[in-house]
Amino acid sequence: MATIPMKIKLACKYAGISESELARRIGSSSQSISKRLKTGRFTSEELCKIAAAIGCTFSFSFDFEDGTKI
């Protein structure tokens, strides 16, 4: 199972941007984003902001077999 930091790194690679560029786009420093990627602690708002900066969407939900998403 991929961790959130791994997913962010893969998304950046797919989008063709560096971690430094991601930091610039979200108004953060390279050191700060690097530290956050090491700890893996992000709020859902931060993940949505990162996704927007990369040019994609982030969804985080519990998906039930009947199609219900929470």
URBEL-V857819 format. One record per residue. N is the residue number from 1. PSI is psi in whole degrees, 0 to 359 (999 if undefined). BURIAL is + if it has 16 or more other C-alpha atoms within 10 Angstrom, else -. D_CENTER is the distance of its C-alpha to the mean C-alpha in Angstrom with 2 decimals. Layout:
N:PSI:BURIAL:D_CENTER ; N:PSI:BURIAL:D_CENTER
This chain:
1:131:-:15.39 ; 2:137:-:12.06 ; 3:166:-:10.22 ; 4:312:-:6.60 ; 5:321:+:7.02 ; 6:318:-:8.85 ; 7:320:-:6.63 ; 8:315:+:4.25 ; 9:317:+:7.91 ; 10:319:-:9.35 ; 11:319:+:7.57 ; 12:315:+:8.68 ; 13:315:-:11.92 ; 14:320:-:12.46 ; 15:350:-:12.10 ; 16:30:-:14.35 ; 17:152:-:12.78 ; 18:167:-:12.90 ; 19:325:+:10.90 ; 20:318:-:13.75 ; 21:321:+:13.34 ; 22:314:+:9.71 ; 23:314:+:11.26 ; 24:316:-:14.15 ; 25:330:-:12.50 ; 26:6:+:10.95 ; 27:35:-:14.28 ; 28:171:-:13.62 ; 29:158:+:15.43 ; 30:321:+:14.63 ; 31:319:-:16.03 ; 32:313:-:13.92 ; 33:324:+:10.50 ; 34:315:-:12.34 ; 35:317:-:13.65 ; 36:323:-:10.53 ; 37:330:+:9.22 ; 38:321:-:12.77 ; 39:330:-:13.00 ; 40:14:-:9.81 ; 41:112:-:10.44 ; 42:144:-:8.12 ; 43:164:-:9.75 ; 44:326:-:9.08 ; 45:319:-:9.91 ; 46:320:-:7.46 ; 47:322:+:4.51 ; 48:322:+:7.07 ; 49:318:+:7.87 ; 50:315:+:4.96 ; 51:315:+:5.63 ; 52:321:-:9.15 ; 53:329:+:9.26 ; 54:335:+:8.46 ; 55:35:-:10.91 ; 56:189:-:9.71 ; 57:157:-:9.24 ; 58:129:-:7.34 ; 59:139:-:10.19 ; 60:107:-:10.99 ; 61:164:-:14.74 ; 62:120:-:17.81 ; 63:119:-:19.65 ; 64:157:-:23.39 ; 65:332:-:25.88 ; 66:5:-:27.60 ; 67:353:-:24.58 ; 68:134:-:23.77 ; 69:131:-:20.17 ; 70:999:-:19.55
